[in-house]
Structure formats: C-alpha cells, structure tokens
Amino acid sequence: MSEPVLQPILIDGTVETIASRLRDAIDKGAFSPGQQLRETSLAQQLNVSRSPVREAMQRLIQEGLLYRVRNRGVFVVELSEADMDDISVARQSVEKTAAKELAKNPRNQVFEDLHHVIHEMKTASENGRPWSDLVDLDLKFHTILVGSLGNRRLMAFYQTLLTETRMSLMMLAQAYPRPEEIAAEHWQLLLTVQGGNLPDLDDQIKQHMDHPAQRRRSMAHKAS
C-alpha cells in the first residue's frame, strides 16, 4: 500500500476543509494528473467519513480539477494543449489589466516585492533548487502583480486559475534546460511595466505567456 499523502483532520472535517486539503495536494503534485482518487482511501487518510469526502470531490469536479468516468471512478484532470492555451488566454486578460494599471500608477512597494521575487528565482536556479520551487516563485510573482490592483473580485477569479496554472507549469521542467531563463523573462516583464510603455506592454505579456507554450510544443515535436 502506498504512503498516505494527506494528514488526518484533527477537528470536525467540513466539506470545505476536505476540499481545501485535496486541492492543495493536487496543487503540490501529491496526486498526479490522471491518478484515480478513491473515496475510501481518502476518508481513511483524513480520518473522516466518506460522505464529506464525496461532497468535497464533487466540488473539485465542478472546479475542473477532478473528473468522473462512469463505472470507473474519479480522476485528477490531465491538462491538454487546448486546456493550457485556455488558461494562458484567461491569465493574459487579467494580468494585462493589472500590469497596465501598475504602469500608469507606479507603486514602489509593489516593484520592490516583484524585484525580491525575481532575486529569489535567480538564487533558486543558481543553487539547483527543484523545478517546483521555481514554479512557486513564478506564481508568487504573478499573484503579487494581480493583487496590486486591489480588486477583490478579479483576484478571486485569478485564484481559481492558480492550481491549473501550477499543473501546466510543472509540465515545463524539460522545456527549460537553463532554469535561470525564468528570472530573466520576469525581469524583462518587470522592466516593461516600470517603463510605463503601455503600447509595448500587451505584446510583452502575450510573449511572456506564449513562450512556455512554444517551448512545450517544440519539446513535443523533438520527442516525436
């Protein structure tokens, strides 16, 4: 029997608590894309009854993180090329708004925070830290950028993209044989925002978002 990936819930397990645990496990890669999640096993790991686990899984199915196959069970979603393209388009619509607003109304604290994240990226790549650490820093950078808008509803929408975004970024490790390029790409984006050049900003963000997809397709083409 494989090692459990979920810690028992020591207080009354609400559906939201269980959903949060499952969401976090998917986000961290503890459950692989395409892996089947068994209700009984999850309930045992979390030390709760099956009923709230079933409800939590249904919630994640509605969020698009899990899917059900009739007569087979529930599985972690596997992102297709089309899914990843959709995520990129959705992110671009939010991040262009945030970047343009920050370019028009510069805030030194936000710039300092973004600079700090890029420095962390550079250090992480130089020290050979795992790809998952770079992915976390990538998401941290973009979350700070979107959060700078101060728009609660837009941030809530963006949060719904983060788990799928992380899943798609985790698939790019082989596409970046030189991890230091991650910091360089974000540095270039930050310079464009700080420069306040709005006409260039749309193209810069689109290029920043499309570049991983281009690398992914190039990698798939070489493999075939």
N, C-alpha and C positions, 0 to 999 in steps of 0.2 A: 504493500500500500504506500502511495506517495506521501511525502511530508505535507501536513496541512499548511496552507498559505494564509489562513485567516485566524486571528486571535479571538478567543471566546469573548462574548459580550458579557460583562460582569454586572450590568444593570438590565432592567427590563428592556428587551430588544424591540424597539419600534421599527416599523417598516422603513422609515426614513434612515435610521441608524444602519440597518442592514443594507439598504440600497447604497448608502454612502461608503460602507466597507467594501462592497462589491465593486462599486465604481472606482474606488481608489486602487483596488487590486488590479483591475483591468488597466487603469492608467499607468500603474507602475510595471506592467508587464508580467505580473504574477500569474495571470491567466493569458495564455497565448491566443492569437487570432485563430478561430476555427475550433478551439477547445470546447468540449462539451462540459457544461456545468450541471452537476447532479444535485437535485434539491436535498436529498437525504444527507449527502456528504457535507454540503454547505451548512445545513442545520446542526450537524454534529460538531463541526469546527467552531461554529459561533455559539454553540450551547443554547440554541433556541428551538422552538417548534417549527415544523415545516410550513405552517400557514403564513407567517410573516415573510419567510424566505420566498415563498411562491409569489406573494404580492410585490416584494421588492424586485424580483426577477421580471415580473410583468412591467414594472415601472421602467426598468432598464431596456426592456424590449421597446417600449414606447419612445424612449430616448434614442433608440437606434444603436445601442451598444451591444445588445443581445438580439438573437433572432430564434424563432421556434420552427422546428421542422416536424410536421405532423408524424406521429408514431415513432419519432426518433428522440426528440428532446430539445433542449435549449443550448445554444452555442454562442460563443463570443464572435462578434462580427468580424469578417475579413474584408478589409477595405480594397475595393477595386481601383483601377486607374481613374474611372469616372467618379468614384466617391472622393478620391483625393483631389481631383480637379474641382469638384463642387465645394469642398472645404476651402480650397485656395481662393475661389471666387468670393465665398462668403466672408473670409477673413479680409480680403482686399477691400471690400465695401466698407467694413468697419474701420480698418486701420488707415485707409486714405483719409477718412473723416477726422480721425484722431491726429494724424500727422499734420494735416493742413491746419487744424486749429492750433496745434502747438507751434507750427512755423509762424503763424500770424500773431500768436500771443505767447512769446517765449517765456518759459519759466525755468529759472536757473536750477532749482532743486530737482526738477524732473530730468534736466540734462545731466546733472551730477549723478543721479540714480542710474541713468542709462549708461553713462560712462563707466560707472562702477561695475555694472553687469558685464560690459564688454571686456573690462580688465579681468574679471573672473573667468570669462570664456578663454581669453588668451592664456591665463595661468593654467587653466584646466587642460587645454590642449598641449601646452609645453610639458606638463607633468604626467601626460599619458593617462589622465583620468578616463573612466569608461564613457562610451558614447551617450549613455543615459544621462550623465551629468551635464553634458553639453546640450542635450535636448531640454533638460530642465531650465538651463540658463537661457536658451533661446526663447522658451515660453515666458520666462520671467521678464525678459526684455520687452516682448510684445504686450504682455499684460500691463506693465508699467505704462507703456505708450498709450494703450487704450484707456487705462484708468486715469490718465492725465486729463481726459475730457470731463471727468466728474459727472458723467451721465449714467445714473444707476441702471436704467433700463437697457441701454446699449451694452453696459458692462455685463449685465445678466445674460443677454443674448450671446455675448462673446464667450462667457464662461461655458455655455453649452457646447462650444466648438473645441474646447481645450483638450478633452480626453481623446476625441478623434484626431485632433491635430497631433497630439503626442504619439498616438499609434502610427500615424503616417510618417512622422519624423523618425521614429525608431527604426523604420524600414530603410533609412537612408545611410546607414553607417558605411556600407561598402561604396556608396557614391561619393564619399568624402575621404579619400585616402590621406589627404593632408587636412586634419581637423582644424588647424589654425586659420583656414579659409573662412570658417564660421565667424570668428571675431572680425576678420577683415570685411566681410559682407555687411555685418551690422554696423561697423564703424562708418562705412561709406553711406549707409542709410541715415545714420545719425548726423553726419556732416551735411547731408542734403536738407534735413529738417532744420538744423541750426542755421543753415544759409538762408532759409526763408524763400527759397526759389520754388514757388508753387507750380509753375509750368513743368519743372523737372521732377516734381515730387510724385505725380501719378506714374510716370514711366519708371521711376526708381523703385517704387513699391511693387509695381507689377513685375519688374525684373527680379526683385528680391524674392517674390513669392513663386514666380515661374521657374527660377533657376533650379531649385531642388527637383521639380518635375522633369526638367530637361535632363538633369544628371541621371535620374531614375530610369528614364526611357533609354538613354544612351547605354546605361549599365545593362538593361534588359536586352538591348539589341546586340551587345557584345557577347552576352551569355548564350544567345541563340545562334 
